[in-house]
C-alpha cells in the first residue's frame, strides 16, 4: 500500500504572502527598493554619524533663532518628522529581518530533515542495484549520482583556483 500525500499549496501561500508584503510597501510613504549594488551616488551618507539628540537640539535652535532658521534650509517640523519616521519604521525593519531569518531557518530545517532521509534512501538504492535480482533495480540512482557530481563540480568551479608556485625574490 502506498501512502499518497495531499499536496500542500506552498506556492499559493507564498504568493499570497508576497502580495501582502507588496501591499504593505505601498502604505509606507517614500518606500523604494535601492539599486543593487548601491553606487556611490545613491548611498545614504551621514545618517549614522549624527545622534538623535543632535537633531532634537537643532530643532529647538531653529525655533529659538529666526536668523539661524533663515540661514538653513531645514525646518523644525522636517527634523521632528524624520525622527518620528525612524522611531516608527525601524522596529518594523527589525521585525521583518527576524521574519526573513525565520523563513530561511525553517526552509533549511525542512531541507535538512528531508535531506537526511534522501541520503539514506540514495544509499539503499545503491545497495539494491548491487543485488542480483533485476526486479529490485533502481535505475534513477544513476541520475541521482550525476546530480550530486554536477552540484560538486559547480561548487568547485566557483571557488578561487589555487595560486601557482611563487618565485622567490632572489636570483
Residue pairs with C-beta under 8 A, 6 or more apart in sequence:
25 31
28 89
34 42
35 42
52 83
52 86
55 79
55 82
55 83
56 79
56 80
56 83
58 74
58 79
59 76
59 79
59 80
60 76
61 68
62 68
62 69
62 72
62 74
62 75
62 76
62 79
63 69
63 76
69 75
69 76
122 141
122 144
125 138
125 140
125 141
125 144
126 141
128 136
128 137
128 138
129 137
129 138
129 141
